[in-house]
Amino acid sequence: MEFKLGRASGSSHYRLKFFETAGSTNAEALAAARAGDPGGCWFVTAQQTEGRGRRGRAWAMPVGNLAASLLVVVPNNPAVAATLGFAAGLALDEAIRAVAPGLVHRVGLDGVGAAGRRDRLRLKWPNDVLLDGGKLAGILLEAEPLADGRLAVVIGIGVNVAAAPEGLPYPVSSLATLGVGVDAPRLFEALSDSWASVARVWNDGRGFESIRRLWLERAAGLGEVVTVRVGEEVSSGVFETIDEEGRLVIRSPQGLVRTVAAGEVHFGAAATSRQ
């Protein structure tokens, strides 16, 4: 497989480091940051053997799936750096729509034609992309302070292009199982271009309000009852919005508003069964 940057990404001075096999593209990016890489570099592999997800969980990446990480060096402001996950979610959403435009909508049982269409791609707080309700992709942010006082942030992106992991306790999906004839290099090329565009809007965090608005337009579960698990604590409420720092805002049946910085969100029947 030949991976390359898109035209817009290349003209924006992003770089690409490709590995036939890597333990973790996030680990490669962090190692580069410690060695003085100035950022703006994509780390991509055809086969990732030690992928990981949020909270240290292993994440299987079969050959044919996309494993890519972007190193970004920003001022040492963790709250602002955390909003990069929402920018990355938007960029990935845009890339998938670009390479598989016929995948975007489905016709609901309550209607036909444009009026009955429902968006098949949705963004799940904080950093997942869903397709037909199953997890298609995950985004993992990892950060380390640098000697010069700035922060190295790695945006790790894993997409189920050719296959979805098995034996998980939640629904998953892949592009191939839904008949989308797109390979990982083509998706990465589109992603590198869409990221270059979204990053300009993000603008070192100054444009997060625009990112936030666009993200909410594609958010899964917005306005619906969700359950959030934070450690052993579980709470439910209506998903109202995300705030100016990207935190989840839910309102309980009693009208109490809670802001959640990190946790696991469950929808629908899964939400009610986990209370």
N, C-alpha and C positions, 0 to 999 in steps of 0.2 A: 504494500500500500504506500502511495506517495502522498504525503501531507504537505500542504503549502498554505501560505497566508493569502487571504483575499487581496484584491487590488487596493481597496480602501485602507486595509490594515497595513499593508506594506508601505503605502504612501504616507501613513501616519507614523512611520519609523518603529513599528513593532518588529520584534525578532522572533525566530522560531528555532527551538532545539528539539530535535527528534531522536527518539530511542526505539530501536526495534523491540527491546524488552526493558522494562523498568520495574523496580519494586513498587514505587509510588511516585507519580509525577509531582505531588505536593512535596515529598521529601527532596526530590531533585531541585525543585524551585527554592526551597528553604536553604539548601546547601549552597546554591548559587548566590543567594542573598548574603549569606555569611562570608562568601568569598569576594563580595564587592560588586555583584551585578547591580546595575542602576535601576532595574525594573523595566517593564514594558516588554517582557520576554515570555513567550508561550513555551511550555514544556509538554510534549505530546509523545505518546508511546503507542505502538501497535499492540503490545501485550503488557498489561499491568498485573503483577503477581501478588502484590501486597496492598491492594487498595483498601481504603478505610472510609467509613462514613462518620456521621456525627456521633459524639459521645464515645469515640474509640471503637465503634463497631466495624467488623470486617465488611467489605463490600466487594462482591465478586464481579470481575470484569472479563467476561469471555472474549476471546479474539473476535474482532469485528465490531465490538462496542467502542465508544469514544471515551478515552481517558485523557484529559487535558487540564493543565494548570497554568494560570497566568500570574506572574509575579508583578506586584504593584508596590512601589515605595511611596509612602505618603507621610505627612506630618503625624507625630505620635499622639493621635486622638482616637482612642479605641471606639468611642461612640460613633464617630464619623466613619471610621474604617468599617464598622459593622454594616453600614448601609450599602457597602459594595455588593453584598449578597443579593440585594433587591435589584441592583443594576445588572448583575450577572444573570439573574432570572429573566429579566426583560430581554436581555441580549439573546439568551438561548431560545426563548419563546419566539423572538423575531426570526432567528436563524431557521428554526423548524418550519415556521410558516413560509419562509422563502424557498426552502428546498422541497416542501411537500404541501403546496397550496391547497390541494384537493382534500387534505386531511383535516382541515380546520373545523368544518361544520358537519353536523349531522341533523337530520330532520326528526323532530320530536313527535311523539304519538299525538300530541295535541295540535298539530298543524302540519302543513305541507308548504314547500317552497321557502322563500326567504323569511317569511313571518314565523315559520316554525323551526327555524334553524337554531341550534344550540352550539356554543363553542366547545369543541372537544378538548382543546388545550386550555389548561388552567394553571395558575400559579398558587402553590400551597405554602402558607406561612410555616417556617421562615424561608426555606431555601429549596423547595422541590418543584418539579414540573410534572403535572398529571396529564395523562391522555386517557380519555374515556374513564376517568376515575381511578386509574391505576398509575403507580409511580413510574414515570418514564425516565426521569433524570433527578439527580441530587447534586447539590452544591455545598462544598465544605470550605469554610474560611479558616485559615490558620495564620497566626501573626507572631512576629518576634521583633523586639526592639533592636535597633542597630546602634553601633558605637557612636554615630554622629547625631543621635537623638531622634532620628526618624523611625518609622515603623515599616517593616517588610510584611506585606499582606499577600498571602497566596490564595487565589481563588481556584479551588479544585472543582472540576466539572466532570461528572460521569453520566453518560447517556446510553440507555439500552437501545442500541441501533440494531444489532443482529439477533440478540437474545436477551431475555429477562432472567434474573436469578430465580431459583426455585426454593421452595420451603420457607418463604417469608410469611410473617403473620399479617400481612396487609396486601392488597391487590397491587400487582405490577403489570407493566405492559412494555412492549418493544415496537419499534417501527416495522421490523420485518414481519412480526406475527400479524400485523394489520395491513400487510401487503404494500408497504411503502418501499419502493426500490431505491433507497438512498444508502450510500455507504458512509463510513466514518470520515474519510478524507473530505468528501463533499460537504458533509455537515460542518466539519471543523472550518473549512474555508468560509462558509457562510457565517459561522459564529465569530470568526476573527473580524470580519467586516462589520457585523452588527454590534460587536463590542466596541469597536472604534467609534461608532456613531453614538452609542449609549454613553460611553465614557465622556464624550464631549458635553453631553447634557448633565451628567453627574458632576463634572467640573470640581474635583477635589471635595465633594460633599456640598458645595454651594448650590447645586441644582437638585438636591434630593427631593425637594417639594414636587418638582416635575416628575421625577422618577416615582415617587410615592403615588401620585395621581394616576400615572399610567399603570403601575402595578395593581392598584386597587380595581381598575377597570377589568383586570383579568384574574382577579382573586377568586379562588375556590372557597365556597362557604360563606361569602360575605352576606350579611343579613340573616344568616341561618344559625341554629343552635349548634354549638361545637363544645367538645369537652377537651380540656387542656390538662395534661399531666406534667407536673413539675416535681421530679423525684417521686415521693410517695403521695404527694398531695394532688388531688383531682378536683377540678372545678368546672362548671358548665355555665354557658350563657350565650347570648347572641353575639356573634362576631360583628362588631360595629365598624371598626376601622383599624389602621395601624397609625401610630402617632409619628411625630416629627423625628423620632429616633428609630423608627421601624418596629416598635414594640406593639404586640397584639393588644387590642382593647376589646374586652367583652363586658356585657351587661347581664347580670344575673336576673332570674325571674323576680327577685325582690327589688330590682332596680339599682343594685350596687354595681359600680363600675370597677373593673380590675384591669390593671396593665401588666402584661407578662413580657419579660425580656427574653426568656428562653423556656422551651417546653415542647411537648409533643401534642399535636392537634389531631383530633378524630372527628369525623363527620357522621351525620345520619344515624343509622342503626348502631354503628360502632361507637358513636358518641354516647348514646343512651345506655348501651350495654356496659360501658366502662365507668359509669358514675359510681 
